[in-house]
Amino acid sequence: MSKNKGSGTHTRSAVSGQYVSNSYGNRHPSTTVREAAGPSGSSGPHYRSAKSGQYVSNSFGKSHPNTTVKEK
C-alpha cells in the first residue's frame, strides 16, 4: 500500500503496523490510526488505540496488539 506522501497525515494499520491507503483507513476505522506527518519529538515509544485515537498504557498496548499501534 502507499505511504500517502504529501497529504500531511499517514494511515497505519494496527494489525500489521504498515502504512495503508486513506481509503483502507476509512473502510477500517477501528483497526487503523491516522498519524500526523513530521519528526517525532517524544521521549520513547508509546501506544495509541486504533479505536479511540488516544494514547494508552504500555501494558494495555501489549495486551491488545491488533487494536493498538506502537509509536516510536
Secondary structure, DSSP 8 states (H G I E B T S, - for coil): ----TTSSEEEEETTT--EE-HHHHHH-GGGEEEEE-S----SS-EEEETTT--EE-HHHHHH-TTSEEEE-
